[in-house]
Amino acid sequence: MLQLATHGTVCGSAQCTGWVMAEKKAAGKPGRKAPDGTKKQFLSSMDPDVIRAIKVAAAELDRNASQVLETAAKEWLDRYRAGKK
C-alpha cells in the first residue's frame, strides 16, 4: 500500500514503512574458493576431452587441475624461452 508522506510525495519505500532491508553481502560464487596467496584466476576454453584427461591425470597424481595446468604451463614456457635464444 502506498502512503502519502508529510512533504507530499508518494511513499512506498522501507523508509516510510519502517521496514529495514538486510545489509548487502559481498558477492561470491558458491562452491568456489579464492586462489591461494598471490595467485590470480585465469579462464581458458579447451576441448572437453582435454579437460577430462587433465582432471583424470590430476586425480591420479593427487593434485588439482590448476596445479597440473600450472606445472604444464611453466614447463612449456621454459621450452619456449630456451628455443628463442
Backbone bond lengths (Angstrom), bond angles and torsions (degrees), N, CA, C in turn:
res aa  C-N    CA-C-N  psi(-1)  N-CA   C-N-CA  omega(-1)  CA-C   N-CA-C  phi
1 M - - - 1.442 - - 1.529 109.31 -
2 L 1.292 117.25 133.88 1.459 121.84 178.62 1.517 110.01 -85.87
3 Q 1.305 115.82 141.93 1.456 120.95 178.56 1.521 108.67 -118.10
4 L 1.305 116.11 153.80 1.450 121.02 175.81 1.518 107.70 -93.35
5 A 1.333 116.50 119.26 1.461 120.97 179.81 1.519 109.02 -74.21
6 T 1.321 115.89 164.44 1.464 120.67 -175.93 1.516 113.50 -63.58
7 H 1.322 118.03 -23.87 1.453 119.54 -178.52 1.531 112.32 -95.70
8 G 1.326 118.05 10.67 1.453 121.57 172.32 1.517 115.84 95.01
9 T 1.328 118.60 2.31 1.461 119.78 178.89 1.518 109.61 -96.34
10 V 1.322 115.39 155.87 1.462 120.42 177.57 1.517 107.88 -78.21
11 C 1.322 116.51 134.98 1.457 120.83 -174.76 1.521 109.79 -123.97
12 G 1.302 116.56 119.74 1.455 121.20 174.93 1.516 110.46 -134.48
13 S 1.308 117.51 11.11 1.460 121.81 -176.57 1.516 111.54 -88.59
14 A 1.314 115.54 171.75 1.462 121.40 178.13 1.521 111.22 -61.83
15 Q 1.315 116.43 -29.62 1.467 120.82 -178.72 1.524 110.09 -61.56
16 C 1.312 118.02 -41.29 1.459 121.55 -178.22 1.517 112.46 -82.65
17 T 1.327 117.37 -31.41 1.451 120.17 -175.99 1.513 112.87 -86.30
18 G 1.326 116.81 -15.79 1.450 120.25 -178.72 1.521 112.17 89.22
19 W 1.328 117.89 -2.06 1.454 120.63 177.84 1.517 109.03 -76.70
20 V 1.313 116.81 146.05 1.452 121.58 179.57 1.522 108.44 -117.87
21 M 1.315 116.04 129.13 1.457 121.40 178.74 1.532 109.35 -79.08
22 A 1.298 116.93 148.18 1.463 121.00 175.48 1.516 109.01 -68.05
23 E 1.331 115.86 150.33 1.458 119.76 178.50 1.519 109.53 -66.86
24 K 1.337 116.10 145.82 1.457 119.87 178.30 1.520 109.33 -72.50
25 K 1.328 115.01 137.77 1.453 120.86 177.84 1.521 108.82 -99.51
26 A 1.301 115.34 155.30 1.463 119.72 176.99 1.524 108.46 -62.47
27 A 1.317 116.25 133.25 1.451 120.67 -179.81 1.517 109.67 -71.09
28 G 1.285 115.80 133.75 1.452 120.97 177.29 1.505 109.62 -142.40
29 K 1.294 115.92 159.08 1.450 119.67 179.39 1.518 108.04 -94.31
30 P 1.318 117.15 122.05 1.460 119.05 -179.25 1.525 110.94 -62.36
31 G 1.313 115.52 138.18 1.450 120.24 177.13 1.518 114.84 83.64
32 R 1.300 118.21 -2.93 1.459 120.23 -179.75 1.519 109.27 -111.76
33 K 1.319 114.72 132.57 1.457 118.05 176.54 1.519 109.45 -100.78
34 A 1.284 115.91 155.59 1.465 120.96 179.70 1.523 109.71 -67.98
35 P 1.334 117.31 148.13 1.464 119.88 177.27 1.520 110.88 -59.37
36 D 1.327 115.54 149.88 1.468 121.35 179.36 1.519 111.19 -65.35
37 G 1.309 116.09 136.85 1.466 122.64 172.33 1.510 114.64 49.80
38 T 1.322 115.36 -120.44 1.454 120.72 -174.84 1.524 112.92 -95.03
39 K 1.306 118.14 9.09 1.464 121.20 -178.37 1.516 110.55 -72.53
40 K 1.334 115.04 150.42 1.455 121.26 178.54 1.516 108.59 -118.86
41 Q 1.303 115.22 150.91 1.456 120.52 178.92 1.525 110.05 -76.00
42 F 1.348 116.47 142.68 1.460 122.86 -178.67 1.527 107.42 -135.13
43 L 1.306 116.45 123.86 1.461 121.69 -178.01 1.520 109.44 -101.71
44 S 1.326 115.87 134.07 1.456 120.88 179.34 1.527 108.88 -144.84
45 S 1.322 116.56 152.20 1.458 121.27 177.13 1.525 109.23 -105.86
46 M 1.331 115.76 136.75 1.469 121.12 -179.59 1.520 109.50 -141.79
47 D 1.310 114.53 164.31 1.453 121.86 174.34 1.535 108.63 -60.29
48 P 1.316 117.88 134.25 1.473 120.56 -178.47 1.533 113.61 -56.31
49 D 1.340 117.44 -34.04 1.467 119.90 178.64 1.522 111.45 -67.53
50 V 1.324 116.68 -36.05 1.471 120.76 177.74 1.527 109.42 -67.44
51 I 1.314 116.79 -43.56 1.470 120.73 178.86 1.526 110.11 -59.87
52 R 1.322 116.44 -45.81 1.460 121.35 -179.79 1.531 110.21 -61.00
53 A 1.334 117.43 -44.02 1.463 121.23 -179.69 1.533 111.43 -64.56
54 I 1.330 117.19 -38.14 1.471 121.11 177.13 1.524 110.18 -63.69
55 K 1.321 116.84 -43.97 1.466 120.24 -179.93 1.526 111.88 -65.13
56 V 1.336 117.02 -38.91 1.464 120.82 177.86 1.526 109.86 -64.91
57 A 1.341 117.09 -47.28 1.461 121.14 178.84 1.531 110.86 -60.46
58 A 1.321 116.52 -41.65 1.470 120.41 179.31 1.527 110.41 -61.93
59 A 1.322 117.04 -42.89 1.463 120.46 179.44 1.529 110.84 -64.24
60 E 1.329 116.93 -40.19 1.466 120.63 178.50 1.529 111.52 -63.99
61 L 1.313 116.92 -31.54 1.463 122.00 179.68 1.526 112.94 -90.53
62 D 1.333 116.39 1.21 1.466 123.06 -176.67 1.528 110.95 56.73
63 R 1.340 115.04 43.76 1.464 122.94 177.23 1.511 107.58 -129.52
64 N 1.328 117.75 173.80 1.459 118.85 174.55 1.531 109.00 -101.63
65 A 1.314 115.89 165.86 1.466 121.08 -175.77 1.526 111.51 -60.12
66 S 1.318 117.92 -36.32 1.467 120.60 179.53 1.521 111.40 -61.89
67 Q 1.320 116.87 -41.24 1.467 120.51 179.52 1.524 110.74 -65.23
68 V 1.332 116.69 -42.03 1.463 120.86 179.43 1.523 110.11 -64.22
69 L 1.327 116.77 -44.96 1.464 120.61 -179.66 1.529 111.91 -65.31
70 E 1.325 117.01 -38.81 1.469 119.66 179.19 1.527 110.86 -65.42
71 T 1.330 116.95 -42.16 1.459 120.74 177.19 1.526 110.73 -61.42
72 A 1.321 116.30 -45.50 1.466 121.14 179.83 1.534 110.92 -62.76
73 A 1.318 117.22 -41.65 1.464 121.08 -179.52 1.526 110.70 -65.79
74 K 1.335 117.52 -41.77 1.471 120.74 178.94 1.520 110.96 -63.80
75 E 1.347 116.61 -42.48 1.460 120.14 178.56 1.526 110.73 -64.57
76 W 1.316 117.71 -41.18 1.466 121.52 178.10 1.533 110.36 -63.46
77 L 1.327 117.11 -44.04 1.465 120.49 178.98 1.529 111.69 -61.90
78 D 1.329 117.06 -39.13 1.467 120.21 177.26 1.529 110.16 -61.57
79 R 1.337 118.11 -45.86 1.465 121.52 178.35 1.517 111.67 -64.16
80 Y 1.324 115.95 -40.62 1.460 121.75 179.94 1.525 110.79 -62.81
81 R 1.324 116.13 -47.32 1.466 120.73 -179.53 1.517 111.80 -65.63
82 A 1.331 116.74 -37.22 1.459 121.12 179.72 1.532 110.87 -66.24
83 G 1.324 117.28 -33.31 1.452 122.07 -179.05 1.519 113.36 -77.85
84 K 1.324 118.15 -17.95 1.469 122.36 -178.75 1.517 112.52 -80.23
85 K 1.336 118.23 -15.61 1.478 121.34 -174.35 1.497 112.66 -77.21
